[in-house]
Amino acid sequence: MTTAHVTPQDTAVSHLHPRGSFVIEDHRLPTGKEEVWRFTPIGQMEDFFDQMLERASMPITLEAGPDKAWSWLKPGAFPRGSVLVPVDRPAAIAASEDQARHVVIDGAHADPIRLSIHGDGLDPSAAHLVIEAKPASSATVVLTHTGLARFIGNVEIRVGQAASLTVVTIQDWDRGSVHLGQHEALVDEGATYRHIAVSLGGDLVRLQNNVSYAGSGGDAELLGVYFADAGQHLEHRLFIDHNHPKGVSHVDYRGALQGERAESVWVGDVLIRPAAVGIETYEANKNLVLTDGCRVHAVPNLEIETGEILGAGHSASTGRFDDEQLFYLKSRGITETEARHLVVRGFFSAILARIGLDDVAATLMSRIDKELAFDKEN
């Protein structure tokens, strides 16, 4: 696949963001020693990459939304490949799918467009989704993953001039599932883009969430919620490429972990190029460890190539329950189990409330309540 819209000089290349390619063979099989793979349990998927070469196409279902906005794209058909260049072997495999689903958003959509992917077994599968928000359009797209699957999925997103787009991706797989994916967005002049990642299910989820700008004044907000149980590995890697002036980016990811060998990875990288004068960026990651036996990796990176900016910063924190909070709640007659539930709900509610969809937020909070089960774990 070739494209005239993404060129090598536009693509940042370093140990944190390797050069992309649509050719599968250009991406070596990972060993786990590479910087971008060193936190991923490669041993759990030694046969994964080769099996994917003989994969099935995973169907994407339109649950709610206009049928006229629903079509297919062959490789090389614009806008497919104009934003997403695969940065690793799984993404290149998904990008080689014969057909990609194409969602076109034109005008204002008050009701969310709902898409779903449901796995029914462990045969290798892949999908490539293209979401195109036309200039001055507005919409929310909710993509839900459920069932049992070994899956790689790309999501390619164009946000046109002055458009407003929210993409919510929910990973609520059954245990035993593996999900690798690359989400890539291009935000045009004066556009607003919000991406919300919620990872709760599956044995291994590894998502890359990347953003760049096609004009000045673009605004991107990346939010995330994850809850890792015993034996789960939930990994989120973000790269924001400030390549135009006056852009804005804010990142807020929050995770909780409980159980033996529960593991989370968050890597946030922001690159501020010489041309990106007047930008503002901040990224934060907060983790709450609920039991012994958990492992958290939180790595914020900030690469600044111009000092002419409004502000840039990052933070990452990992901690246990605040004993003072628990003491205060227990002194008011609340049991320790109930107090822990309240603290965790408050920890996540700040993100879930920003989804903007009451039914989705309520469903996710219910799932988090089920994940807690402190009275059974302790």
C-alpha positions in Angstrom: 0.0 0.0 0.0 1.3 3.5 -0.8 0.0 6.9 0.1 0.8 10.5 -0.8 -0.4 11.8 2.5 2.1 10.3 4.9 5.7 10.7 4.0 9.0 9.6 5.8 9.9 13.2 6.7 6.6 13.6 8.4 7.2 10.5 10.6 9.2 10.7 13.8 11.7 7.9 14.2 13.4 6.9 17.4 13.6 4.0 19.9 10.2 5.2 21.2 8.5 5.4 17.8 10.1 3.3 15.1 9.7 4.0 11.4 6.3 2.8 10.1 5.8 0.5 7.1 2.9 -1.2 5.4 5.1 -4.2 4.5 4.8 -6.9 7.1 8.4 -8.2 6.4 9.8 -4.7 7.3 8.8 -5.4 10.9 11.0 -8.0 12.6 9.5 -10.5 15.0 9.7 -9.0 18.5 12.0 -10.6 21.0 11.0 -8.6 24.0 14.4 -6.8 24.1 13.2 -3.9 21.9 12.3 -0.7 23.8 8.7 -0.8 22.5 8.2 -4.4 23.4 10.2 -4.7 26.7 7.2 -4.6 28.9 5.0 -7.0 26.8 5.0 -10.7 27.8 6.1 -12.0 24.4 6.3 -15.5 25.8 2.5 -15.6 26.0 2.2 -15.2 22.3 5.2 -16.8 20.7 3.1 -18.3 17.9 0.8 -15.3 17.6 2.5 -13.3 14.8 3.0 -16.2 12.4 -0.5 -17.6 13.0 -1.9 -14.1 12.1 -0.6 -14.5 8.6 -3.4 -17.1 8.0 -6.1 -15.1 9.9 -9.8 -14.6 9.4 -11.4 -11.1 9.0 -13.2 -10.1 12.2 -16.6 -8.6 11.4 -17.4 -5.2 12.7 -21.2 -4.7 13.4 -23.0 -1.4 13.2 -25.3 -1.5 16.2 -26.7 2.0 15.9 -26.1 4.8 13.4 -26.9 5.8 9.8 -26.5 3.0 7.3 -25.5 5.5 4.6 -22.3 6.2 6.6 -21.3 2.5 6.4 -19.1 1.2 3.6 -16.0 -0.7 2.6 -12.5 0.5 1.6 -9.9 -1.5 -0.4 -6.2 -1.0 0.4 -5.0 2.2 -1.1 -8.5 3.7 -1.4 -8.5 7.2 0.2 -8.7 7.9 3.1 -7.4 4.4 4.1 -3.7 4.6 4.7 -3.6 8.4 4.7 -3.2 8.5 8.5 -2.2 5.2 9.9 1.2 3.8 9.0 1.9 0.5 10.9 4.6 0.8 13.5 4.9 -2.9 14.3 4.2 -6.3 12.8 0.7 -6.8 14.2 -0.5 -3.4 12.9 1.0 -4.2 9.5 -0.9 -7.5 9.4 -4.2 -5.7 10.2 -3.4 -3.0 7.6 -3.1 -5.7 4.9 -6.8 -6.7 5.4 -8.5 -7.0 2.0 -11.4 -4.8 3.1 -11.7 -2.1 5.8 -14.8 -0.8 7.3 -15.3 2.9 6.6 -17.5 5.2 8.8 -18.1 8.7 7.4 -19.5 11.4 9.7 -21.1 14.4 8.0 -23.1 16.9 9.9 -24.0 16.8 13.5 -25.0 13.5 15.1 -26.7 13.8 18.5 -27.0 10.1 19.1 -23.8 8.0 19.3 -22.7 5.7 16.5 -22.2 2.3 18.1 -20.0 -0.4 16.6 -19.2 -3.8 18.1 -16.7 -6.6 17.6 -17.5 -10.0 19.1 -15.1 -12.9 19.2 -16.4 -16.5 19.3 -13.1 -18.4 19.5 -9.3 -18.4 19.5 -8.7 -18.6 15.8 -6.6 -15.6 14.7 -8.5 -12.7 13.4 -8.0 -9.1 12.3 -9.8 -5.9 11.3 -9.1 -2.4 10.0 -11.5 0.4 10.7 -11.5 3.9 9.2 -13.4 6.7 10.8 -13.7 9.9 8.8 -15.2 13.1 10.4 -15.9 15.6 7.7 -15.2 19.3 8.3 -17.5 21.0 10.9 -19.1 17.6 11.7 -19.7 16.3 15.2 -20.3 12.8 16.6 -19.4 10.2 19.2 -18.4 6.7 18.1 -18.4 3.8 20.6 -16.5 0.6 19.7 -17.1 -2.3 22.0 -15.0 -5.5 22.0 -16.5 -8.6 23.7 -16.3 -12.4 23.6 -13.2 -14.7 23.2 -10.7 -13.8 20.5 -7.0 -13.6 19.4 -7.3 -10.3 17.6 -5.4 -7.5 16.1 -7.2 -4.3 15.1 -6.4 -1.0 13.6 -8.5 2.1 14.0 -7.6 5.0 11.6 -9.2 8.4 12.3 -9.4 11.6 10.4 -10.8 14.6 12.1 -11.6 17.4 9.6 -11.3 21.1 10.0 -13.4 22.4 12.9 -14.9 19.0 13.5 -15.6 17.5 16.9 -15.2 13.8 17.3 -15.2 11.5 20.4 -14.1 7.8 20.0 -14.7 5.5 22.9 -13.1 2.0 22.7 -14.1 -0.6 25.3 -12.0 -3.8 25.7 -14.3 -6.1 27.7 -13.1 -9.4 26.3 -13.5 -12.8 28.0 -10.5 -14.1 29.8 -8.2 -16.0 27.5 -8.4 -13.3 24.8 -5.4 -11.4 23.3 -5.9 -8.0 21.6 -3.2 -6.0 20.0 -4.0 -2.7 18.2 -2.9 0.6 16.8 -5.3 3.6 16.9 -4.0 6.6 14.8 -5.7 10.0 14.6 -5.0 13.1 12.5 -6.5 16.3 13.9 -7.0 19.1 11.4 -7.1 22.9 12.0 -9.4 24.0 14.8 -10.7 20.4 15.3 -11.4 18.8 18.6 -10.7 15.1 19.2 -11.3 13.0 22.2 -10.2 9.3 22.6 -11.4 7.3 25.6 -9.9 3.8 26.1 -11.5 1.5 28.7 -9.7 -1.9 29.2 -11.2 -4.4 31.6 -11.2 -7.9 30.0 -8.9 -10.3 28.2 -5.6 -11.9 29.3 -3.5 -9.5 27.3 -4.4 -6.2 25.8 -1.8 -3.9 24.1 -3.1 -0.7 22.5 -1.1 2.0 20.8 -2.9 5.3 20.7 -1.2 7.9 18.5 -2.1 11.5 17.5 -0.7 14.1 15.1 -2.0 17.3 13.7 -2.8 18.5 10.1 -3.1 22.2 11.0 -2.8 24.7 13.8 -5.1 24.9 16.7 -6.1 21.3 17.0 -7.2 20.0 20.4 -6.7 16.4 21.5 -7.7 14.8 24.8 -6.8 11.2 25.5 -8.4 9.5 28.5 -8.1 6.0 29.8 -9.5 3.6 32.4 -8.1 0.1 33.1 -8.6 -2.5 35.8 -6.2 -5.5 35.8 -7.1 -8.6 37.7 -4.9 -11.6 38.6 -2.8 -12.7 35.6 -4.0 -9.9 33.3 -1.6 -7.7 31.3 -3.1 -4.4 30.2 -0.8 -2.1 28.2 -1.4 1.3 26.8 1.2 3.2 24.8 0.6 6.8 23.6 2.4 9.1 21.2 1.3 12.7 20.6 3.2 14.4 17.8 2.9 18.2 18.0 3.9 19.0 14.5 1.9 22.2 14.0 1.5 25.5 16.0 -1.0 26.3 18.8 -2.1 22.7 19.3 -3.4 21.4 22.6 -3.1 17.9 24.1 -4.2 16.5 27.5 -3.8 12.9 28.7 -5.3 11.4 31.8 -5.1 7.6 32.3 -6.1 5.9 35.5 -5.7 2.2 36.4 -6.4 -0.1 39.3 -4.8 -3.5 39.9 -5.6 -6.5 42.2 -4.5 -10.1 42.4 -1.3 -12.0 41.8 0.6 -11.1 38.6 -1.8 -8.3 37.7 0.2 -6.1 35.5 -0.3 -2.7 33.8 1.9 -0.7 31.4 1.4 2.9 30.5 3.9 4.7 28.3 3.1 8.3 27.3 5.4 10.1 24.8 4.9 13.7 23.7 7.1 15.1 20.9 7.1 18.9 20.4 8.7 19.7 17.1 10.4 23.1 16.2 7.3 24.1 14.2 5.0 23.5 17.2 5.2 27.0 18.8 2.5 28.1 21.1 1.3 24.6 22.0 0.2 23.4 25.4 0.4 19.8 26.6 0.2 17.8 29.8 0.0 14.0 30.4 -0.8 12.2 33.6 -1.1 8.6 34.7 -2.3 7.4 38.1 -2.4 3.9 39.4 -4.1 2.4 42.5 -2.7 -0.9 43.7 -5.3 -2.8 45.7 -3.5 -6.0 46.7 0.0 -7.5 46.9 1.5 -9.3 43.9 0.8 -6.5 41.3 3.2 -4.8 39.0 2.9 -1.3 37.5 5.1 0.3 34.8 4.4 4.0 34.2 6.8 5.8 31.8 6.1 9.4 30.8 8.3 10.9 28.1 8.5 14.5 26.9 10.7 15.5 23.9 10.9 19.3 23.4 12.5 20.8 20.4 11.3 24.4 20.8 11.0 26.6 23.9 8.3 28.8 22.5 5.4 27.0 24.1 2.7 27.8 26.5 3.4 24.9 28.7 4.4 21.2 28.9 4.5 18.7 31.7 3.9 15.2 32.8 3.3 13.1 35.9 3.0 9.4 36.9 2.1 8.0 40.3 1.4 4.6 41.8 0.1 4.1 45.3 -2.1 2.1 47.7 -5.2 3.2 49.4 -5.0 6.3 51.4 -5.3 5.2 55.1 -6.7 8.5 56.1 -9.5 8.2 53.6 -10.3 4.7 54.8 -10.2 5.8 58.4 -12.5 8.8 57.8 -15.1 6.6 56.0 -14.9 3.9 58.6 -15.4 6.4 61.4 -18.7 7.3 59.7 -20.0 3.8 60.1 -19.0 2.5 56.7 -17.4 -0.9 56.5 -13.9 -1.3 55.1 -15.2 -3.2 52.1 -17.7 -0.4 51.3 -15.1 2.2 51.9 -12.7 0.6 49.5 -15.5 0.5 46.9 -16.2 4.2 47.4 -12.5 5.2 47.0 -12.1 3.2 43.8 -15.4 4.5 42.3 -14.3 8.1 43.0 -10.9 7.3 41.5 -12.5 6.3 38.2 -15.6 8.5 38.1 -13.6 11.6 37.1 -12.8 9.9 33.8 -16.0 8.0 33.2 -18.1 11.2 33.7 -16.2 12.8 30.8 -17.4 10.1 28.4 -20.6 12.1 28.0 -22.8 9.0 27.6 -24.7 8.2 30.8 -25.6 4.7 29.8 -22.0 3.8 28.9 -20.6 5.3 32.0 -23.1 3.5 34.2 -22.4 0.2 32.5 -18.7 0.6 32.9 -19.0 1.6 36.6 -21.1 -1.6 37.1 -18.3 -3.6 35.5 -15.7 -2.0 37.8 -17.9 -2.8 40.8 -17.9 -6.5 39.7 -14.1 -6.4 39.3 -13.6 -5.1 42.9 -15.2 -8.0 44.9 -13.0 -7.2 47.9 -15.1 -9.3 50.2 -14.2 -12.3 48.0 -10.6 -11.5 47.4 -9.6 -10.5 50.9 
